Amino acid sequence: MLMEVTGSLNLVGYGLATLGPGIGVAWIFSSVISGTARNPETRGQLMGTAWIGFAVVEALALFGFVLSFIL
């Protein structure tokens, strides 16, 4: 019995790779919520750091998306 795979497996790989950025974003903002609950005065500093972390995580996700089409 011969099975034939058609289509691009790159997109399947990217679909699995989206789990990392999703978990990363959730982890970043859950840490900000936890930190703000412990010390409300640091909310501004934590949010600034959180947005930078969010941008980095999303940039890595976009790089993976682009590479899935290039390769």
Secondary structure as UniProt FT lines:
FT   HELIX           9..17
FT   HELIX           19..38
FT   HELIX           40..42
FT   HELIX           43..70
//
